[in-house]
Amino acid sequence: MVAEGLTAWRVYLYAVSFIALIVAIMGSVSLLAIAVEVFIYPPPQPYPVPHYYPELPGSVAQVVVGLVVWGYHWMLLKKEH
């Protein structure tokens, strides 16, 4: 028989899911800001210069890792119910 209620395991799963979702949202906001900078407000240049966006790899990593961690822990939570 599984004990109902708030256990330490469930608190851990909810906390990690929440933090991972926040990380994924922060990465998505950063990606959106980069997209606005690239497509809507490009800097005027007299000649073509290759652009480098140093925050792009970190933003993509935040989204990917955040969603994978959130999905795994959320799946564990749903399995318990």
C-alpha positions in Angstrom: 0.0 0.0 0.0 1.4 3.4 -1.0 1.2 6.1 1.5 -0.7 9.1 0.2 0.2 12.7 1.0 3.3 14.8 0.8 6.4 12.6 1.2 10.0 13.7 0.9 10.3 11.9 -2.4 7.3 13.9 -3.9 8.6 17.2 -2.5 11.9 16.4 -4.3 10.2 15.6 -7.5 8.0 18.7 -7.5 11.0 20.9 -6.5 13.3 19.6 -9.2 10.4 19.8 -11.8 9.7 23.4 -10.9 13.4 24.4 -11.0 14.0 22.7 -14.3 10.9 24.3 -15.8 12.1 27.7 -14.7 15.5 27.0 -16.3 13.8 26.1 -19.5 11.7 29.2 -19.5 14.7 31.4 -18.8 16.5 29.8 -21.8 13.5 30.3 -24.0 13.3 34.0 -23.1 16.9 34.4 -23.9 16.4 32.6 -27.2 13.5 34.9 -28.0 15.6 37.9 -27.2 18.3 36.6 -29.6 15.7 36.0 -32.3 14.4 39.5 -32.0 17.9 40.9 -32.2 18.7 38.8 -35.3 15.5 39.1 -37.3 13.7 42.3 -36.2 16.4 44.7 -35.1 19.6 43.7 -36.9 22.5 46.2 -36.5 23.1 48.4 -39.5 26.4 47.4 -41.2 28.1 48.9 -44.2 29.3 45.5 -45.3 28.5 41.9 -44.3 30.1 40.8 -41.1 29.6 37.3 -39.6 27.6 37.6 -36.4 28.4 35.7 -33.3 26.0 35.5 -30.4 27.8 34.2 -27.3 24.6 33.6 -25.3 23.1 31.3 -28.0 24.8 28.0 -26.9 24.0 28.6 -23.3 20.4 29.4 -24.0 19.9 26.3 -26.2 21.5 24.2 -23.5 19.2 25.7 -20.8 16.2 24.8 -22.9 17.3 21.3 -23.7 18.5 20.3 -20.3 15.6 22.0 -18.5 13.0 20.3 -20.6 14.7 16.8 -20.3 15.1 17.1 -16.5 11.5 18.4 -16.2 10.1 15.7 -18.4 11.9 12.9 -16.6 10.9 14.1 -13.1 7.3 14.9 -14.2 7.0 11.4 -15.7 8.1 9.9 -12.4 5.5 12.0 -10.6 2.8 10.8 -13.0 3.9 7.2 -12.6 3.3 7.4 -8.8 -0.4 8.4 -9.2 
